[in-house]
């Protein structure tokens, strides 16, 4: 498989942890709601915020050359939906839970609701 396509549903106030993109790239298509993306630069000891954006339409792109990021739904009233295209697909990534402690990353394994149209 040369890509993975995922629909993500973001509950009100739900965010991803800060994470990397071990694949060549991730395209995110806004479908519904508002998204909040914060990008970080890894300094070796901390993760420094380099951008902070609200997304209400269009497509964004992320890969490791642009830094790390977290993305989520800042709304307390409306759920959000995004479509993510990873090329090539990834199976693992790194997560950071504290920007002040860049040395404390954990590994995460991707899990899916379905593959090739079949529920897992």
Secondary structure, DSSP 8 states (H G I E B T S, - for coil): ---EEEEEEE-TT-B--EE---SS-EEEEEEES-EEEEEEEE-SS-EEEEEEEEE-SSEEEE-GGG-EEEEE---SS--EEEEEEESS--SEEEEES-TT-TT-EEEEE---SEETTEE-
